[in-house]
Amino acid sequence: MSDATPKTAAVIYNPVKVDIDVLREAVNTEAAAAGWGESLWFETSVEDVGQGVTGEALAQGVDMVIVAGGDGTVRAVVEGVRGHDVPVGLLPSGTGNLLARNLNLTLNDMPDSVRAAFTGENRAIDLGMIRIERDDSSRDEHAFVVMAGLGLDAKMINNTDEDLKKKAGWAAYVKAIVTSLRDPNELHLRFRLDDNEPKRATVHTLILGNCGSLPANILLMPEAVLDDGLFDVMLTRPGGVLGWIRVWVKVAWTNGIVRRTKAGRAIAGEHKNDRDLHYETASTFTARFSRPEEIELDGDEFGKAVAFKAWIEPSSLMIRVPVAA
């Protein structure tokens, strides 16, 4: 009989997003079946959305951190795990579930997600980091796993009705998009990709993506890969209504439908940048704006930025995924 101490998982959950009784039953069942010890439980709150309790869990020497919550909870827990050699298990419990979606994980089956966490394997993915400069010259640093956005993207998040989001899910963003499109303001920025020469641009939207798929079959960044050591940068500046239609056709139809198959990619051909929609890649990206601009990280508002520096930490985050067949 082995005297080895069984492994221990910490479960960090957002009580607003999960049914705790269902979650406990699934975790206890799968942990026992996999030979793991009793799990530790940590609840997030308005005051501590994940970083603090993740630190408490890590201080107790856990072997895995399981996060049950929406994109914001995942981002906060990942930020807490950064720098520790501990894998993260995802139990999708929100509206977007963007990281799980881009990893092709099960979205609507809690027991299956829990089983994958305890019996799966580690997959190394990139972690996005951003240092935001505020109007008062203060700076704060954050992690993100999906996207950082400014302009229309951040305004859409800011304009989203949280009550409607709870009732209607992703459809709530439609109203927010319509409201945001009425905003005539553009982003005026000076930016730099890696060590290239600085450039100036005027855009409606700036997005740095670590991965590119959104709900409703939208592939915002068709070339984005979670473990390539690069951001995909998207700049949009549609000219009038027709410009917005062209962008929507490229994103929703060409990227979202046509490019998802090998034959479709052959038909669509190589993506070509134009005035409406422009893509770049980089491992570091710096930008300064003509005025404070709203910024979002993984779907959450993060105030206003006058400048930022973002960089990729390659393959620095371990996510539990099902064992490949």
C-alpha positions in Angstrom: 0.0 0.0 0.0 1.4 3.4 -1.0 2.1 6.0 1.7 2.1 8.8 -0.9 0.0 11.8 0.0 -2.9 12.2 -2.4 -3.0 15.3 -4.6 -5.2 18.2 -3.6 -7.2 20.5 -5.8 -8.5 24.0 -4.8 -11.9 24.9 -6.2 -12.4 28.7 -6.6 -16.0 29.5 -7.6 -18.1 32.5 -8.2 -21.3 31.9 -6.1 -23.4 34.0 -8.6 -22.4 31.8 -11.5 -22.6 28.2 -10.1 -25.0 25.8 -8.4 -22.7 25.0 -5.5 -24.5 21.7 -4.6 -24.1 20.4 -8.1 -20.5 21.5 -8.2 -19.6 19.9 -4.9 -21.1 16.6 -5.8 -19.3 16.5 -9.2 -15.9 17.5 -7.7 -16.2 15.1 -4.8 -17.2 12.2 -7.1 -14.4 12.8 -9.7 -11.7 13.6 -7.2 -12.4 10.3 -5.4 -12.5 8.4 -8.6 -9.2 9.8 -9.7 -7.5 9.1 -6.4 -7.2 12.7 -5.3 -7.7 13.9 -1.7 -10.5 16.1 -0.4 -10.6 19.4 -2.3 -10.3 22.9 -0.7 -13.1 25.4 -1.4 -12.8 29.1 -1.9 -15.6 31.5 -2.8 -15.0 34.8 -4.7 -16.7 38.0 -3.7 -17.1 41.6 -4.9 -14.1 42.5 -2.8 -12.0 39.6 -4.0 -12.9 38.5 -7.5 -10.2 35.7 -7.5 -6.7 36.9 -7.0 -6.7 36.8 -3.2 -8.4 33.4 -2.7 -6.1 32.0 -5.4 -3.1 33.2 -3.3 -4.6 31.5 -0.2 -5.0 28.2 -2.1 -1.5 28.3 -3.5 -0.1 29.0 0.0 -1.6 25.6 1.1 0.4 23.8 -1.6 -2.5 22.6 -3.8 -1.6 20.6 -7.0 -4.3 22.1 -9.2 -6.6 25.2 -9.1 -10.1 24.6 -10.5 -12.0 27.7 -11.4 -15.8 27.8 -11.8 -17.1 31.1 -13.0 -17.3 33.5 -15.9 -14.5 35.0 -18.0 -13.8 37.6 -15.3 -13.3 35.0 -12.6 -11.1 33.0 -14.9 -8.9 36.0 -15.6 -8.6 36.9 -11.9 -7.6 33.3 -10.9 -5.1 33.0 -13.8 -3.6 36.3 -12.6 -3.2 34.8 -9.2 -1.7 31.6 -10.5 0.9 33.4 -12.7 4.4 32.5 -11.7 3.4 29.2 -10.0 3.8 25.8 -11.6 0.2 24.8 -10.9 -2.3 23.9 -13.6 -5.7 25.4 -13.9 -8.9 23.4 -14.6 -11.8 25.3 -16.2 -15.5 24.7 -15.3 -17.3 27.0 -17.8 -20.0 28.9 -15.9 -20.5 32.2 -17.6 -22.0 33.9 -20.6 -19.0 33.8 -23.0 -16.7 31.2 -21.5 -14.2 32.4 -24.0 -11.0 30.6 -23.0 -12.9 27.3 -22.7 -14.5 27.9 -26.1 -11.2 28.6 -27.8 -9.7 25.4 -26.2 -12.7 23.4 -27.6 -13.7 22.3 -24.1 -17.2 21.2 -23.1 -19.3 24.2 -22.2 -22.6 22.9 -20.8 -21.7 19.7 -19.0 -20.4 20.4 -15.5 -19.6 16.7 -14.6 -17.7 16.2 -17.8 -15.7 19.4 -17.2 -14.8 18.3 -13.7 -13.8 14.9 -15.0 -11.5 16.5 -17.5 -9.8 18.5 -14.8 -9.0 15.5 -12.7 -8.2 13.0 -15.4 -6.9 15.2 -18.2 -3.4 16.5 -19.2 -1.7 19.8 -19.1 -1.6 22.1 -22.1 0.7 25.1 -22.1 -0.8 28.3 -23.5 0.4 31.9 -23.7 -0.5 34.5 -21.1 -1.2 38.1 -22.0 0.1 40.8 -19.6 -0.7 44.5 -19.7 0.6 47.5 -17.8 -1.9 50.3 -17.9 -1.0 54.0 -17.4 -3.8 56.1 -16.0 -4.5 59.8 -16.3 -2.8 60.5 -13.0 0.4 58.8 -14.2 -0.2 55.8 -11.9 0.3 52.3 -13.4 -1.3 48.9 -12.7 -0.5 45.5 -14.2 -2.9 42.7 -15.1 -3.1 39.4 -16.8 -5.5 38.4 -19.6 -6.1 35.2 -21.5 -8.5 36.2 -24.3 -8.5 39.8 -25.4 -7.7 43.4 -24.4 -9.8 46.0 -26.2 -10.3 49.7 -26.6 -12.6 51.9 -28.6 -15.9 50.4 -29.7 -15.0 47.0 -28.1 -14.6 48.6 -24.6 -17.6 50.9 -25.1 -19.7 47.8 -25.9 -18.7 46.2 -22.6 -19.4 49.5 -20.8 -22.9 49.8 -22.4 -24.0 46.2 -21.7 -27.0 45.9 -19.4 -25.9 43.4 -16.7 -29.5 42.5 -15.9 -30.3 41.8 -19.5 -27.1 39.8 -19.8 -28.2 37.5 -17.0 -31.6 36.9 -18.7 -30.6 36.9 -22.4 -27.0 35.9 -22.3 -24.9 36.9 -25.3 -27.9 38.5 -27.0 -27.6 41.4 -24.5 -24.5 42.6 -26.3 -26.5 43.4 -29.4 -28.2 46.3 -27.7 -24.8 47.4 -26.4 -23.3 47.3 -29.9 -26.1 49.5 -31.3 -25.5 52.0 -28.5 -21.8 52.0 -29.0 -22.0 52.5 -32.8 -23.7 55.9 -32.2 -20.5 57.1 -30.5 -18.7 59.3 -33.0 -15.4 59.4 -31.1 -12.4 57.6 -32.6 -9.1 56.5 -31.0 -6.1 58.6 -31.9 -3.0 56.7 -31.0 0.7 56.3 -31.5 1.7 52.6 -31.3 4.7 50.3 -31.7 4.8 46.6 -32.6 7.8 44.9 -31.0 11.0 46.9 -31.9 9.6 48.3 -35.1 9.3 52.0 -35.9 6.4 53.8 -34.1 3.2 54.5 -36.1 0.2 56.8 -35.8 -3.4 55.7 -36.4 -7.0 56.7 -36.1 -9.3 53.8 -35.4 -12.7 52.9 -34.0 -11.4 49.7 -32.3 -8.1 48.3 -31.1 -8.0 44.7 -29.9 -5.1 42.5 -28.8 -6.1 38.9 -29.0 -4.5 35.8 -27.5 -7.3 33.8 -29.1 -10.0 34.7 -31.7 -13.3 32.9 -31.3 -16.4 34.5 -29.8 -19.9 33.1 -29.2 -22.4 33.0 -32.1 -19.7 31.4 -34.4 -17.8 34.7 -34.7 -14.1 34.3 -35.5 -12.8 37.8 -34.7 -9.1 36.9 -35.3 -8.8 33.9 -37.7 -5.1 33.5 -37.3 -4.9 33.8 -33.5 -3.3 30.8 -31.8 -3.2 30.3 -28.0 0.4 29.0 -28.0 2.3 30.8 -30.7 3.9 33.4 -28.5 2.2 36.2 -30.3 -0.7 38.7 -30.0 -3.0 39.2 -33.0 -3.7 42.9 -33.2 -6.9 44.1 -34.9 -7.4 47.7 -35.9 -10.7 48.8 -37.5 -11.8 52.1 -39.0 -14.8 51.4 -41.2 -15.9 54.3 -43.5 -19.6 54.8 -42.9 -22.4 52.3 -43.0 -20.9 50.4 -45.9 -17.6 50.1 -44.1 -19.3 48.5 -41.1 -21.1 46.1 -43.4 -17.9 45.1 -45.0 -16.3 44.5 -41.6 -19.2 42.4 -40.5 -19.2 40.3 -43.6 -15.4 39.6 -43.2 -15.7 38.8 -39.5 -19.1 36.9 -39.4 -19.1 35.3 -42.8 -15.6 35.0 -44.2 -13.9 34.4 -40.9 -16.7 32.8 -39.0 -18.0 30.4 -41.7 -15.8 30.2 -44.8 -12.3 30.1 -43.1 -13.3 27.3 -40.6 -12.7 24.6 -43.2 -9.6 23.8 -45.3 -11.6 24.1 -48.5 -13.1 27.4 -47.3 -9.7 28.9 -46.6 -8.5 27.9 -50.1 -11.5 29.7 -51.6 -11.2 32.8 -49.4 -7.4 33.1 -50.1 -5.0 35.0 -48.0 -6.4 37.8 -45.8 -5.5 41.2 -47.1 -5.5 44.3 -44.9 -7.5 47.3 -45.9 -8.7 50.6 -44.4 -11.7 48.9 -42.8 -10.0 46.0 -41.1 -6.3 45.6 -40.4 -4.4 42.8 -38.6 -0.9 42.6 -37.3 1.0 40.2 -35.0 3.6 41.0 -32.2 4.9 39.7 -28.9 4.9 43.2 -27.4 2.7 46.2 -28.2 2.8 49.7 -26.8 0.3 52.5 -27.4 -0.3 56.1 -26.2 -3.6 57.9 -26.8 -4.6 61.5 -27.3 -7.0 61.3 -24.4 -8.0 58.7 -21.7 -9.8 55.8 -23.4 -11.9 53.0 -21.9 -10.2 49.6 -21.8 -11.6 46.1 -21.2 -9.8 42.9 -20.4 -11.5 39.5 -21.1 -14.9 41.2 -21.1 -14.6 43.3 -17.9 -14.2 47.1 -17.7 -10.8 48.3 -16.5 -11.3 52.1 -16.4 -9.5 54.4 -18.7 -6.0 54.3 -20.1 -3.8 57.0 -21.5 -1.2 54.5 -22.5 -0.3 50.8 -22.0 2.4 48.2 -22.7 1.2 44.7 -23.4 3.4 41.6 -23.8 3.1 37.8 -24.2 4.5 35.4 -21.7 4.9 32.3 -24.0 3.5 28.9 -22.8 3.5 30.1 -19.2 0.0 29.0 -18.2 -1.0 25.3 -17.8 -4.6 24.4 -18.5 -6.1 21.0 -17.9 -7.6 19.6 -21.1 -9.0 16.1 -21.9 -6.4 13.5 -22.9 -6.1 13.4 -26.6 -7.7 10.3 -28.2 
